[in-house]
């Protein structure tokens, strides 16, 4: 895939952007119908007509796909030009706790790295420089971002960095994290939004002296209500967000204005639809549907992303002509906080079990600060009982026995009282 002037494309004319996106869409639809079982079978049955797709607006006629395809039949969405062991397998829990599998082919893997350069002028504008910045990572050990970092070294045979980026132990007590931040004095703290914002909110709540980085560079999930405003106003630390997912490693990015996500329209098309998957006009709130224009392994056209928002084509003061999406509801997984002060991210519980073939999904229900229920759906509960300890033993160690755990095998998962949807973490009583 050609990547013309990665940093310049967002400033192209609207007509030039539309031409590039349309060309990539037509190529994507054509390849999906020829090589991806799910699309090919429907084309052969006369249900899909790839020749009908000649612009992004034509996606209105195309069926939507959802999480169940990546959970129940991930190979049905994989191109026959790629074998699973030739790809990078990305496993994720999704916003509902279901396991889903996405395969990235090598060109997508490389494109993801190239597209990272699009953030350079933004970081420079907000942090005052780009090169020479000290960075500190705060993210779950199981994050896909961390897996990709490791794989870049393995796949590209890159020379190990002379100065590896330091990483904070996610399970360390707050005091240890604080000491590490004050020792390293990072210019940029990068990581999962919930983990980073939770740390700095505790800094505010405790009123302790903490080094203040120049910038927070965040992704994966949205801010909890009010956290961004307090951190930026009271600590004076600006945050810049990226919008991405397992299904599309690049969806959107905040610019220097930090007012909505500019959509990576040369990487991913984004539409807003109603609950019946009908397209909505600019400015109306609905469900976010994406089409990945780059990945040629797992190919997703009109995929329900699980977020809600609206799109605008209004000019941005930054000068970029990419449209912007404003999310009104995005993935936000609450952190698990034990009475001893330790904080656990849901992804770290998932890490040892997500590859188990019988595992379906997991949910943690915090009935009270010292009593957590762990709900597991498994296709074979008897087999799964053998690996339950890989979740509970580390939890007991991290929480130092301050939390009583109850494991239940069930298909009856609970709904979030906030979103009305299934959520990986339900907090019944404030922690």
C-alpha positions, 0 to 999 in steps of 0.5 A: 500500500502506498502512503503518500506524504503521511503528514501532508494528506490531512491537509489535502483538498477535500476532492483529493482526499475523497479520490484517495479514499474512494480508490481504496474503498473500491479496492477493499470491496473488490478484494473482500468479495473475491477472497474473504469467505463471509463476503464471497459467499454472499456475492455468490448468492447474489446478495452483494454486488461489489460493482455497486460500491463506487463511493463511500456513500454507496456503503449505505447499501452494504450489510453491517457486521458486528462483534459476533463475527469476530467472536464466533467466526473470525476465520470467515472474515480472514482473506484466503490470501493469508494464513493465521500463522502468517499474520499478527493475531490481535485478541481483545475483549471488546467493550462487552467482555467477549473475546474477538480475534483480528488478524493483521497482515505485515503491510498493515503492521508497517502502515500502523508504524508509518501513520504514527508519524502523523502525530509528530507536529501535534506533539511538537506543538503541545510539548514544545519539541518532538525529539529528545522527549523523555517518555514513560508508559502507563498501560496494562501488561496485556495491552495490544499496544505493548504487544505491537511494540514487541513485535516491531522488534521481532518482525523488523529485526530492529536494533534494541533501543539504546534507552528503552522506554521505561514502564511503570508496574501497573500493580504497584501501590500509588506511592511506588508509581509516584516515586517512579514518576518523580524519579524519571521526570518524563516529558510525556506520559503515554498509555491507556487513558483510564490508567493514566487519568486514575493516577493523576486524579489520585495525585489531585485527591491526595494533594501530593507533590508530583512531577508534571509532564508536558503532555499526556498521550492517550488512547484505547478508551475515553476519559471518565467524566470530569477527569480530563478537565480537572487534570488539564485545569488543576495540574496544567497538563494537556492531554492528546487522544488517539482513537483506535481499536483492534479492528482498525489500529488507526481511526482518528486523532486529536490535533493541536486544537483537541476538539474532536478526532480527525478521521484517518480517512486514508486508513479508515472510513467512518459513518454514523448510522441509526439503530437500523443501520441507516446512514445519518446526516452530518451532526446527528448522533448515532452508532459509529460504523467503520471500514478498514481500508488498509488491512488485507487479512481480517477485512471489515466493511461497515463494522459496528465499532461499539461507540456513538457520536456524530461527524462534522466536516466543518473547517478546523482551525488547525487547517486539516481537511479531514472530517472530525468525529465527536464521540458521545459514548465511547469505551470506558472500562472502570479500573479495579481498585482494592482496599490496599490501594492497588489498581488493576486493569481488566486487561491484566485479568484477561491476559492469561486466559484470552488464548484458551480455546474454550474461553468466551468472555469474562466480567468482574462485578464489584459488589463492594470494595472487598467482595468481587464476583468474577463471571466467566462464560466458557464452552467447557466449564470443566476444562476452564476450572483448571485455569481459574487460578491463573486469574485468582492467584495473581489477584490475591497477591496484588490485593494482599488478601483484602478482597474476597473473590467468588468465581461463577461460570455463567452465560448470564452477564450483567448490564451496566447501569450507566450505558445499559450494555454489557460491560467487562467491569460493573462497580456496584458499590463505590471503591 
